[in-house]
Amino acid sequence: MAKDIPIGTRAEAQETVEFKHTLSAHHRELPPVYSTPDMIRLMETAAFQALQPYCEGDEITVGTSINIQHRAASGIGADIRAEAVLESFDGRFYLLRVSARDDVQEIGRGTVGRAVVSMGKFAEKMKK
């Protein structure tokens, strides 16, 4: 199992909003603003990056829960930065506090849950 992961461990992930990240890319009648699923993906990436250095062998972390509020819109060209900070650990489940900001303001926040799994065991389970 993964090494002990200190509470407060953190990481960031960044991207610039492109058309493919917008609501319009999926539904033409919607505005060209950063989509909630893309914001959550970036938050999940930050959470993965925070925990991955502590995994051993073929271990990775996978998402187990999401509780997110998307609070403000960002348009094409905005630089988005997501941060994840490990808040707690319960058995094999990790809870990270996540947030996302654009150039101006916080655009989202919440929590993401993750668990450490063995890629080999996970692959075997998926075959069944």
C-alpha positions in Angstrom: 0.0 0.0 0.0 1.1 3.6 -0.6 3.5 5.3 1.7 2.0 7.5 4.4 0.7 10.7 2.8 1.0 13.8 4.9 -2.1 15.8 5.5 -1.6 19.1 3.6 0.1 17.5 0.6 -0.9 19.5 -2.4 -0.5 19.9 -6.2 -1.8 22.2 -8.9 -2.9 21.6 -12.5 -3.3 24.3 -15.2 -4.8 24.8 -18.6 -6.0 27.6 -20.9 -9.6 27.4 -21.9 -10.0 26.4 -25.5 -13.2 25.9 -27.5 -13.1 22.1 -26.8 -13.4 22.9 -23.0 -16.6 24.9 -23.5 -20.3 24.2 -23.2 -20.6 25.2 -26.9 -18.3 22.4 -28.0 -20.9 19.9 -26.7 -24.2 21.8 -27.3 -24.2 24.7 -29.9 -27.1 26.5 -28.2 -25.0 26.9 -25.0 -22.5 29.8 -24.4 -18.8 29.4 -25.0 -17.8 29.2 -21.3 -15.6 26.7 -19.4 -17.6 23.6 -18.7 -18.1 22.1 -15.3 -16.9 18.6 -16.4 -13.7 20.2 -17.7 -13.2 22.1 -14.4 -13.8 18.9 -12.4 -11.3 17.0 -14.7 -8.6 19.6 -13.9 -9.4 19.4 -10.2 -9.1 15.6 -10.4 -5.8 15.9 -12.2 -4.4 18.1 -9.4 -5.7 15.6 -6.9 -4.0 12.7 -8.8 -0.8 14.6 -9.0 -0.8 15.4 -5.2 -1.1 11.7 -4.3 0.9 10.0 -7.0 4.4 10.6 -5.6 3.4 8.5 -2.6 2.2 5.5 -4.6 4.5 2.5 -4.9 5.0 -0.1 -7.6 2.0 -0.3 -9.8 -0.2 1.8 -7.6 -2.3 4.7 -8.7 -5.2 6.7 -7.3 -8.7 6.6 -8.7 -11.6 8.9 -8.1 -14.3 7.7 -5.7 -16.4 10.8 -5.0 -16.9 14.4 -6.2 -18.7 17.3 -4.4 -18.1 20.4 -6.4 -19.7 23.9 -6.8 -19.1 25.7 -10.1 -19.5 29.4 -9.0 -18.3 31.6 -11.9 -18.0 31.5 -15.7 -14.7 31.7 -17.6 -14.3 32.2 -21.3 -12.0 31.0 -24.1 -8.4 32.1 -23.4 -8.8 32.2 -19.6 -6.0 30.6 -17.7 -7.4 28.1 -15.1 -5.5 26.8 -12.1 -6.8 24.0 -10.0 -5.4 23.2 -6.6 -5.9 20.0 -4.5 -4.9 19.7 -0.8 -5.1 16.5 1.1 -7.5 17.1 4.0 -8.1 13.7 5.5 -7.6 9.9 5.2 -10.0 7.2 6.3 -8.9 3.6 5.7 -8.1 3.6 2.1 -10.0 6.7 1.1 -8.4 10.1 0.7 -10.4 13.4 0.8 -8.9 16.4 -1.0 -10.1 20.0 -0.8 -10.1 21.4 -4.4 -10.5 24.8 -5.9 -10.2 26.4 -9.3 -9.4 30.0 -10.2 -9.2 31.9 -13.4 -7.2 35.1 -13.9 -9.7 37.1 -11.9 -11.6 35.0 -9.3 -12.3 31.6 -7.8 -14.6 29.7 -10.2 -15.1 26.5 -8.3 -14.5 24.6 -5.1 -15.4 21.4 -3.2 -13.9 18.0 -2.4 -12.7 15.0 -4.3 -12.3 11.5 -2.9 -9.6 9.1 -4.2 -8.4 5.6 -3.3 -5.1 3.8 -4.0 -5.4 0.8 -6.2 -3.0 -1.6 -7.8 -3.1 -1.3 -11.6 -2.5 -5.1 -11.9 -5.3 -6.0 -9.5 -7.6 -3.4 -11.1 -6.9 -4.7 -14.6 -7.7 -8.2 -13.5 -11.0 -7.1 -11.8 -12.0 -5.3 -15.0 -11.5 -8.5 -17.1 -14.1 -10.3 -15.1 
